[in-house]
Amino acid sequence: MSTTPTRGAARAATAETAPELTLFEVSRCCAVQTGFIVEMIEEGALAPLAGNEPGSWRFTSVQTRRVTVAARLQRDLGVNLAGAALALQLLDEVETLRAQLAASMLADPD
């Protein structure tokens, strides 16, 4: 039996130890305008960890990846923000199902 953590567990551990980023840092890191990130929040595709105002918002590396994926969906496929939000939700569900499958396979190797 393997003791290697699943990808989801590894990401969760990394996200816990990674520094939180500001709105400006996420914008710069993902090469998007801050307005794009604000629109994602308004659409419900992203939620800041902390802060009530844009200047005090904080984001994790997982959230930064969501911004990058949404921006690519818009740029490469012409998907609107609502469509990108749906795609992100479906990707989250796929990852959850894969983690559940991997866990069940580890628990019952037959």
Residue pairs with C-beta under 8 A, 6 or more apart in sequence:
1 106
1 109
2 106
5 13
6 98
6 99
6 102
6 103
7 95
7 98
7 99
8 95
8 96
8 98
8 99
9 99
11 62
14 61
15 60
15 61
15 62
18 60
18 61
20 49
20 50
20 58
20 59
20 60
21 29
21 58
21 59
21 60
21 61
21 64
22 55
22 57
22 58
22 59
23 34
23 37
23 48
23 54
23 55
23 57
23 59
24 34
25 59
26 37
26 59
26 63
26 64
26 67
27 33
27 34
27 36
27 37
29 64
30 37
30 64
30 67
30 68
30 71
31 71
32 67
32 71
34 54
36 67
36 70
36 71
37 46
37 67
38 54
39 81
40 46
40 66
40 67
40 70
40 81
40 84
40 85
41 47
41 48
43 81
43 82
43 85
44 85
45 66
45 70
45 81
45 84
45 85
45 88
45 89
46 59
46 63
46 66
46 67
46 70
47 63
48 57
48 58
48 59
48 63
49 57
49 58
49 59
49 60
49 63
50 56
50 57
50 58
51 57
51 58
59 67
66 88
69 84
69 87
69 88
69 91
70 81
70 84
70 85
70 87
70 88
73 79
73 83
73 84
73 87
74 80
74 81
74 84
79 87
